[in-house]
């Protein structure tokens, strides 16, 4: 349950051809006196992005305002975190290697303080610069855009601040499973095949992911959890293959646990009827 009066809501749903004014903060140098703290990106977990679907990781933070400014007048200030790579000034000025908020809402705790929550906006579409290279699957820095506005609407001062907080972006992976024969006689051999692929942000396709260790898991019919039966290494085409002895009805799946640049992949389970 949210407490405190909603003091400012910001939406920056950006079109395919450019960044909005909020999403591209100008690189300023003057001290605003605004403090942004307690920044949490995606609940501290890696952000996994595929080749087409927009991803909106949650963000939360707190703001404290300087003398002369109040949460009662949200039009006089804005403050929000963003992700960047390389130079913070270059990322902010050009929008390249920059990931900003999609929307966020702040809730007043008193006249000088508010807590904010919302989402970042990551669009892998080829027309955007968010994740246009596989080198983007790395650690991103966290910056903060701070601005104060004059009563007439003009910019009074603004600044960009760096933070020690970071966020990890990873390429999405996919796995498939096919167990056969179906049905099978008890005691006979079941062959479980599959394939592991991962997002190529340069081509916007999923490519074979070779040389990866993947776990074959089994859950008996009526059971609550899976157990690992074997591990296999993907071929040059991402292929997987393992054999097991049919013992009871159950479900088979492949699970890849990811690495520093690639997310976890769990295939859909394939049910085998043992007779």
C-alpha positions, 0 to 999 in steps of 0.5 A: 500500500502506497502512503503519501500524496502523489506529488509528481508522475513522469511518463517518457514513452519514447517514439522509435525515432528519437528521445524525449527531452526527459530521456536526453538530459543536457550535460550541465555542471551547476549544483542543484542541491537535490539529493537522490538516494536509495536507488534500486534497479530491477530489485538488484537482479540482472536485466535480461533483454531479448531481440524484440520485446520491450523490457521495463525493469522496476526502479525505486529511489528517494529525493530530497529538495533544496531550500526554496523548493517543495514537493507541493510544486513538482513542476519546479524540479525533476530528478531521476536515475538512468543507466549509461556506458562510457562517458556520462556527458556523452551518453546524456547529450547523445542518447547513445549508450543511455537507458532512461526511465519509461515512467515513474511516480513520486509520493510525498513524505513531507514538503522536502522529501519523496519516495519514487518508483517506476520503470526503466525503458529498454527497447531492442528495436533496431531503430533504438540505441539501447542494446544495438551491440552484443558488447552491451551485455555488460555492467552499466553505470548508474547516473542521476539527472537533476534539474531545477526550473524557474517559475516561468518554466525555464531551466534554472540549473541542472547537473549529472551525477555518477553513482557507485551503483551498477546494473548488469544487462544480459542477453536472453537465452532460449531452450527447447526439449523433445523427449522420445519415444512417447509413450515408452515401455518401462525400462527402455531408453528415452532420448531427450534432445533440445537446443540452446540459443541466445539473443544476438543484439546486432542482428536481432535474431537468436543464434546457436549457443555452443559449448554451454553446459546445460542440465537435464531435469526430470519431475515425476508425475505428481511430484512438486520439484525437478531433479537434475539427471544429467548434464550435456554440452551444446554442439556447434549448432546449440544442440543437446542430447542425452539418454535416460532409462524410462522408469515412471511417467514424468516431465523432462526439461533442459535448464541453462543457468546463464553466465555474466552476459547471458540470462537463464533459460528453461525449456518447456517441459515434455511429458513422457507416458511410461507403460 
